[in-house]
Amino acid sequence: MNDIVTDDWSQFGQREIWMAKELLSHVKEIDSYGKVTVMFNRHSGCVFLTDENYRCWMMNNDQIEEWFTCPYCGHEGFKDEMSHEPQASDCTEYLKSIGVVDE
């Protein structure tokens, strides 16, 4: 199995299990749709929650926050990190849709 992103707990180390525990302690704070799954990116080392709409949440210091990825240029980060120079006109529309820039 060469999957980079996995929900297979046998692939999680002690660090990743601790991170998953922290995320799950905040799961009631997220606005999710359907089943929420704990995932581990074996390449980056990130542990995150994802729902059936492929939304993603990670810990940002001591708070759980949604992680965003611009579908047009690939820029990613927490909401306060999402402001970026648009690579396409659609970037601006995406930033408006997530509340980063005003209408």
C-alpha positions in Angstrom: 0.0 0.0 0.0 1.6 3.3 -1.1 -1.2 5.7 -0.3 0.2 9.0 0.9 -3.1 10.0 2.7 -4.6 7.3 4.8 -7.2 6.6 7.5 -5.5 3.3 8.3 -4.7 3.6 12.0 -1.9 1.0 11.7 0.0 3.7 9.7 -0.3 6.3 12.6 2.6 6.6 15.0 2.3 7.8 18.6 2.7 11.5 17.5 -0.1 11.1 14.9 -2.4 9.4 17.4 -1.8 12.2 19.9 -2.7 14.7 17.1 -5.8 12.7 16.2 -6.9 12.7 19.8 -6.5 16.5 20.0 -8.6 16.9 16.8 -11.3 14.6 18.0 -11.6 16.5 21.3 -12.7 19.5 19.2 -14.9 17.7 16.6 -18.1 19.2 18.0 -16.8 22.6 17.1 -16.7 22.0 13.3 -19.5 22.6 10.8 -19.2 19.2 9.0 -21.4 17.3 6.6 -21.9 13.5 7.1 -19.3 11.2 8.3 -16.1 12.8 9.7 -12.9 10.8 9.3 -9.4 11.2 10.8 -6.8 11.2 8.0 -3.0 11.2 8.1 -0.8 12.5 5.3 2.3 10.4 5.5 4.2 12.8 3.2 3.6 16.0 5.2 3.0 14.5 8.6 -0.3 16.3 8.9 -3.2 14.8 10.7 -6.6 16.3 9.9 -10.4 15.7 9.9 -12.3 15.5 6.7 -16.1 15.1 6.0 -18.1 13.8 3.1 -17.8 17.1 1.2 -14.0 16.9 1.5 -13.8 19.9 3.8 -10.7 19.7 6.0 -9.9 20.8 9.6 -6.6 20.9 11.4 -5.4 22.4 14.7 -4.0 25.9 14.5 -2.3 26.3 17.8 -5.0 25.4 20.3 -8.0 25.9 18.0 -9.5 23.7 15.3 -9.9 25.6 12.1 -10.9 24.8 8.5 -8.0 24.3 6.1 -8.7 25.8 2.6 -7.2 25.1 -0.8 -7.9 27.4 -3.7 -9.3 25.2 -6.5 -7.9 27.4 -9.2 -4.2 28.0 -8.2 -3.6 25.6 -5.3 -2.8 28.2 -2.7 -3.7 26.7 0.7 -3.8 27.5 4.4 -6.1 28.6 7.3 -8.5 31.4 6.5 -6.2 34.1 7.7 -3.5 32.8 5.4 -5.6 32.5 2.3 -5.2 36.1 1.0 -3.1 35.8 -2.1 -2.4 37.4 -5.5 -5.0 35.8 -7.8 -3.5 33.5 -10.4 -6.9 33.5 -12.2 -10.0 35.6 -12.1 -11.7 32.6 -10.4 -9.3 32.9 -7.4 -11.0 36.2 -6.4 -14.4 34.6 -6.6 -13.2 31.7 -4.4 -11.7 34.1 -1.9 -15.1 35.9 -1.8 -17.0 32.7 -1.3 -14.9 31.8 1.8 -15.1 35.3 3.3 -11.5 36.3 2.8 -12.2 39.3 0.6 -15.3 41.5 0.4 -17.9 41.2 -2.3 
